[in-house]
Amino acid sequence: MSTKVDSSLGRLLSEARAALGVSLQDVADSAGCSSAYVHKLEQDRVRTPSPRVLAGLTKALGLEYGTVMQAVGYVPAKTEAAAAEPAALNRFSNAHIVHLLEELKSDVAALSRLVSEVGSNP
């Protein structure tokens, strides 16, 4: 995992926020963090941003999670050699695993609601 934020992360976040015409506070509220933290991210002053906050920012700004994770350096850029690797050899970063587990948790909750609804409507 990279400990250095690529300068494109800040640019990516600030350009997306500007395109939407929303304030730091609006983005921070949607992402579940402070406006100061969003500002630091936009200034590339955070060495290891939280994958959870980055996931919130992707939703708040309408960005692709993989693009943001790649800008941070958590997910390496796809190269021709990497694209040629069999799927079984692909490795996932801890940040990606956390994201997948959060999606799984959401899916399980949705299935539980559906099961409850079916069970209560004979």
Buried (B, 14 or more C-beta within 10 A) or exposed (E): EEEEBBEBBBEBBBBBBEEEEBEBEBBBBBBBBBBEBBBBBBEBEBEBBBBBBBBBBBEBBEBEBBEBBBBBBBBEEEEEEEEEEEEEEEEEBEBBEBBEEEEEEEEEEEEEEEEEEEEEEE
